[in-house]
Amino acid sequence: MIYIALFFLFIGIELIYFKIADHYNIIDKPNSRSSHTSITLRGGGIIFPIAILLQVCLDMFLSQLL
């Protein structure tokens, strides 16, 4: 059950990051060497270190409760 909650939490964090990236213009404008043809938000992979850090903190917290 906790993994489902974490899944939705990380989806929410990712959506919040996309809004921040759009606001601060953190974008990749394609050029002739790019593999994409439209403007793309950068840094979406930041969710992975955040997820690992949150998982480690959650494990430490839950291990103290048990």
Rosetta blueprint (number, residue, H / E / L):
1 M L
2 I H
3 Y H
4 I H
5 A H
6 L H
7 F H
8 F H
9 L H
10 F H
11 I H
12 G H
13 I H
14 E H
15 L H
16 I H
17 Y H
18 F H
19 K H
20 I H
21 A H
22 D H
23 H H
24 Y L
25 N L
26 I L
27 I E
28 D E
29 K L
30 P L
31 N L
32 S L
33 R L
34 S L
35 S L
36 H L
37 T L
38 S L
39 I L
40 T E
41 L E
42 R L
43 G L
44 G H
45 G H
46 I H
47 I H
48 F H
49 P H
50 I H
51 A H
52 I H
53 L H
54 L H
55 Q H
56 V H
57 C H
58 L H
59 D H
60 M H
61 F H
62 L H
63 S H
64 Q H
65 L H
66 L L
